[in-house]
Amino acid sequence: MKQQIIAELKQELHRMEVSSQPHEFEKHLYAMERLIGLLKQDTGSASGISVSGEKEKPSSGMSVQDREMLRMMGGRAGKQQDAPRQADQLPAETLDTDDGFGNGDSLFEF
């Protein structure tokens, strides 16, 4: 695995050297960064130490902070569907309108 990643790094380096457009250069640089990250993971898992220095993540693959941030942004994390907290739920307020059908859930329904 390590040799494959190194070979791919060499190819990306060559592609980066011959790239003529700035966005191509950035694309190959990003690919190299990702490959180096994989190489660090592979080396760290082989030696049994954490290379990145991050906290251990739960089995879902996301840290507790990441799940909380995702929940605050309105998303759901992992297989379990986090039930919204009672404080987060807002009561539905509907107002009577002239036409009787406006004031829906969407911002554009007025």
C-alpha positions as CSV (number, residue, x, y, z in Angstrom):
1,M,0.0,0.0,0.0
2,K,2.8,2.4,0.9
3,Q,4.6,1.8,-2.4
4,Q,1.4,2.4,-4.4
5,I,0.8,5.7,-2.6
6,I,4.4,6.8,-3.2
7,A,4.2,5.9,-6.9
8,E,1.0,7.9,-7.2
9,L,2.7,10.9,-5.4
10,K,5.4,10.8,-8.0
11,Q,2.9,10.8,-10.8
12,E,1.0,13.7,-9.3
13,L,4.3,15.6,-8.8
14,H,5.1,15.2,-12.5
15,R,1.6,16.2,-13.5
16,M,1.9,19.3,-11.3
17,E,5.2,20.2,-12.8
18,V,3.9,20.1,-16.4
19,S,0.5,21.8,-15.6
20,S,0.1,25.0,-17.5
21,Q,-3.0,26.5,-15.7
22,P,-3.1,27.6,-12.1
23,H,-6.2,25.6,-11.4
24,E,-4.5,22.5,-12.7
25,F,-1.6,23.1,-10.4
26,E,-3.9,23.6,-7.4
27,K,-5.8,20.4,-8.3
28,H,-2.6,18.3,-8.4
29,L,-1.3,20.0,-5.2
30,Y,-4.6,19.0,-3.5
31,A,-4.3,15.4,-4.7
32,M,-0.8,15.2,-3.3
33,E,-2.0,16.6,0.0
34,R,-4.7,13.9,0.2
35,L,-2.2,11.2,-0.8
36,I,0.2,12.4,1.9
37,G,-2.6,12.2,4.4
38,L,-3.3,8.6,3.3
39,L,0.4,7.8,3.7
40,K,0.4,9.3,7.2
41,Q,-2.7,7.2,8.1
42,D,-1.2,4.1,6.8
43,T,2.1,4.7,8.6
44,G,0.2,5.6,11.9
45,S,-2.0,2.6,11.8
46,A,0.9,0.3,11.1
47,S,2.8,1.6,14.2
48,G,-0.3,1.8,16.3
49,I,0.0,5.5,17.1
50,S,-2.2,8.4,16.0
51,V,-0.2,10.6,13.5
52,S,-2.7,13.4,13.3
53,G,-3.0,14.0,17.0
54,E,-6.7,14.2,16.8
55,K,-9.0,12.7,19.5
56,E,-10.2,9.2,18.9
57,K,-13.5,9.2,17.0
58,P,-16.5,7.1,17.8
59,S,-17.4,4.2,15.5
60,S,-19.7,6.5,13.5
61,G,-16.6,8.2,12.1
62,M,-17.5,11.6,13.4
63,S,-16.3,13.3,16.6
64,V,-18.8,14.4,19.1
65,Q,-18.1,18.1,18.2
66,D,-18.6,17.3,14.5
67,R,-22.0,15.7,15.2
68,E,-23.1,18.6,17.5
69,M,-22.1,21.1,14.8
70,L,-23.9,19.2,12.1
71,R,-27.0,19.0,14.4
72,M,-26.9,22.8,15.0
73,M,-26.8,23.4,11.2
74,G,-29.9,21.3,10.8
75,G,-28.4,18.0,9.6
76,R,-28.4,14.6,11.0
77,A,-25.3,12.7,11.9
78,G,-24.8,8.9,11.7
79,K,-27.3,6.1,11.6
80,Q,-29.1,7.3,14.7
81,Q,-31.5,10.1,14.0
82,D,-31.0,12.7,16.8
83,A,-34.3,13.8,18.0
84,P,-34.6,17.5,18.2
85,R,-34.4,19.0,21.6
86,Q,-37.6,20.4,23.1
87,A,-35.9,23.9,23.3
88,D,-35.0,23.8,19.6
89,Q,-38.6,23.2,18.5
90,L,-40.5,26.4,17.7
91,P,-44.2,26.5,17.9
92,A,-45.9,26.8,14.5
93,E,-47.5,30.2,14.2
94,T,-49.9,30.8,11.4
95,L,-51.6,34.1,10.8
96,D,-54.8,34.6,8.9
97,T,-54.3,36.2,5.6
98,D,-56.6,37.9,3.1
99,D,-56.6,35.1,0.6
100,G,-56.7,32.4,3.3
101,F,-53.9,30.2,1.9
102,G,-50.7,32.2,2.3
103,N,-48.3,32.2,5.2
104,G,-47.0,28.7,4.5
105,D,-43.8,27.0,5.7
106,S,-41.7,28.5,2.9
107,L,-40.1,31.9,3.1
108,F,-41.6,32.7,-0.3
109,E,-45.2,31.8,0.7
110,F,-46.7,35.1,1.8
